[in-house]
Amino acid sequence: MQVEIIDPTAQSIPADWELFRKQEGLIAAWQADALTAVAWCSTRPIRLGIVRDGGQVAAVFSGEVIGLTPRRGRYAEPGALPRAGWFNCRMLIGFTSGFVFAAELPERDRAVVLAAFEKALRRRLGRGCLGIVYRQVTDDMLPVVARRHRPRVRTAPNTLLRNRWPDMEAYFADLPRDRRRRLRRIHEEAAEGTRPLTGAGEIDPVQAAALAEATLHKHGSSDAPLPARYFHVLCGEEGVRYFGHLDGDRLISFDLAFDDGRRLVTTVTGALEIRDGGRRNLYFDLYLREIDYMIEHRREGCEFGKGMAELKQRFGCELIPQTAVPAAW
């Protein structure tokens, strides 16, 4: 096994990373330029890992180094690491785990690949790194990472709406009557008062970055906002879908979603407050437009991510359990 640990702010991501991403059908959140843009605006040092077996990529990893006493409100200095901390293995933008194995890699070899990555990471990060935490691990991947003496901690679930309708009329018909009426009204009013984006085309990167930042501040998040470059490098990338609403040429709400041909996966969102020119209930209409896209394009389902699980269940979502698995060195 050959393992390469990459600091995207100091090193180029190897060309076979993108080849692997496309061969395995990974969503564009794993795109090399997009990950580099995230690394340059993170408050925590980002590290990526690529494991090769016989020259072929067997797995890729992503995550961030979290200090025991993280400093908030500051970008991580390129190349710098905290004196003590751990590696948080997760997808940098999204709600799924931070590792992907080659589909053809036998199950018995995955533990070997994982061990090789952990050994290389420990060597690269030094004694200050106390271990690794695998985040957002689904039940099917638990046997790979949750080995003996590693605790399992249930975390907030992901949410998934499975597609079982021929069209939006059938979807609405499945909802309780009062909810059906309200959501129909929201859907119609949004179409009358704005120019909706329905998953096609590109988006203004500067406006998208500003809306995403405003939403972070609204929720009191200490995370650094995504730069306009993140949205710029995704423009024209296969599988990138934007849903949103325009008031003239002004973007007032949006969701960034990724379509891998099987599922639609929602990630970054942003919206103007009403006092700043936004509209009521556009957040709910974004869901409806994504559901419409899912049905029209015959996708198996749509992942709506973590948080507000009760609200998302009202749209028909089910909860997908996720687990954190810490592994001390």
Secondary structure, DSSP 4 states (H G I P E B T S, - for coil): -EEEEE-TTTSPPPHHHHHHHHHHT--GGG-HHHHHHHHHT-SS-EEEEEEEETTEEEEEEEEEEEESSPPTTSPPPTT---SSEEEEEB-SSSSSBSEEE-TTS-HHHHHHHHHHHHHHHHHHH-TTEEEEEEEEE-GGGHHHH--TT---EEEEEEEEEE---SSHHHHHHHS-HHHHHHHHHHHHHHHHHSEEEES-S---HHHHHHHHHHHHHHTT--SPPPPHHHHHHHTT-TTEEEEEEEETTEEEEEEEEEE-SSEEEEEEEEE--GGGT--TTHHHHHHHHHHHHHHHTT-SEEE--SS-HHHHHHTT-EEEEEEEEEEE-
